[in-house]
Amino acid sequence: MMIGAQTPNPGRPDRARDMTKAKDTSSEKTFAFDYLERNASEIALLNDNIFYFAELGMQEHETSKLMSGLLEDNGFHIERGISGFPTGFSASWGTGAPVIAVHTEYDSNPDNSQQSGVAEPRAIVEGAPGHCEGHNANGAVMVAGVLAAKAAMERHGLPGTLKVFGAPAEEQLVSRPYFVRDGHFDDVDAALTPHVGAQFNVGYGLIQSALISAIFTFHGESAHAGSAPWKGRDALDAVILMDVGMAEYREHMMPNMMCQRVITHGGDQPNVIPKRAQVWWYFRGSTAQAAHAVFERAKKVAEGAALMSNTTYEVDVQGAVWPVRGNQTLAELVQAEYEQIGAPDWSAEEDALARKLQAAAQASVDGLSRKVTRMSGPAVQKSASNDAGDVSWKVPMAKFYFPSNIPNINFHHWAAGVALATSIAHKGAVAGAKVLAASLIEIFANPAIVAQAKATFAKETEGTAYFSMLPADQKPPVDLNKAMMERFRPEMRKHYLAKRPHFS
């Protein structure tokens, strides 16, 4: 029995190409879809392995090893540790033009451990990291989709080069701006990036917002807080004063600007004046320029806080991303594949779980989505961010969503982890891999799509010159989340799956 998406005629022509000249790709797509159906259990196993690894950004060692190893076993040339990211990788196969990149993330979030299939808060390991968005499904879709496309290209003699990028630490908005800055996309003609959602969805125009992630560390002088506080210079005072200053600045921000923060170090105990304190800020804007303006104001506020508290400060930029934009040509191509493939055929049991979860999470009880929504125009830009943004200003790119989670459920909440190692995630991943494979086949079989995408990209970005917002000498934060993963990994390891996937 097929557990993937329904598959009407895979040769139906689409809006993204000239139907009078385009090569018919029905045979290639049918071959790829058969490959994915044959490997549906392996896709599910890959999805579930990554779910139980549940590794935080920059610490995705098991996940990266599994994903890159599967690609290597299937003929891809692997380069690990790109741009100084121990858990990042690139994989390439094929020769010549066009060069099409596929990239995605696979990190989890702190304190998001949730048992799959259980429609109530119940951790796998209490307090541990977990997948409560679905980046585990991202990894499964990317690997399966490119392997199916490669198999079809080999069988049918399609020319071109596939490049695959494993992107660590998306939740901290880190890796892909480094990849772009360091030239890994210089030879790429176009790019696709799959992302988990609750239904098929793709858009063009500005999709998500820009962001600068920066850690502000204040330095003072310790003293006994009870007997001689006047001898101290309180770094925590500076953090609090900066917070007050930014709170006052919020009134004067443009509507397209936002900022959020967490205090990552506020001292060790109350009777010692903290000589060091630290706060981690996210500065968002609808454009790179807007995010940069908030960041520049924050540095002035930090300077004022340091003056008032008689401390010093330093800033460490962790990540800096442009807003994600979608290319219209590629979005229309993906949309056409959505409509060819159709939504997954959900069972009554899967729909019942979705409805039970929606009720438990106090969300609208609509069950699972069975429709493919047509694009009606440019996307509505979200205030959330994704580090794929820089790629989308370097080359034409489509970010597309596939249905491996449940509608009306907020990410980074326990409820968003419930579906992620169930048949809902598995069916959605097969459907997403079909869309990815079919889109790649269409591009490789009809190179005019790349030329058209480049032409629309030039018009879409006219008047905006891309530049990296990362400092030129900035290095990746390789120790990010290390202590937390070391704390929880021994207990989490007990839940790792014994079986690993093998595609054939």
Secondary structure, DSSP 8 states (H G I E B T S, - for coil): ---SB----TT---TTS-TTTS---HHHHHHHHHHHHHTHHHHHHHHHHHHHH--BTT--HHHHHHHHHHHHHTT-EEEESGGG-TT-EEEEEEESS-EEEEEEE--BBTT----TT-SS---SSTT--B-SS-HHHHHHHHHHHHHHHHHHHHHHT--EEEEEEEE--GGGT-HHHHHHHTTTTTT-SEEEEEEEESS-EE--EE-SBEEEEEEEEEE-B--BTTT-GGG-B-HHHHHHHHHHHHHHHHTTS-TTEEEEEEEEE--S-TTB--SEEEEEEEEEESSHHHHHHHHHHHHHHHHHHHHHHT-EEEEEEEEEE---EE-HHHHHHHHHHHHHH--B---HHHHHHHHHHHHHTT-----S--------SS----S-B-TTHHHHHHS-EEEEEEE-S-TT--TTSGGGGTTTTSHHHHHHHHHHHHHHHHHHHHHHH-THHHHHHHHHHHHHTTT------S-TT----TTTTHHHHHHHHHHHHTTS-S------
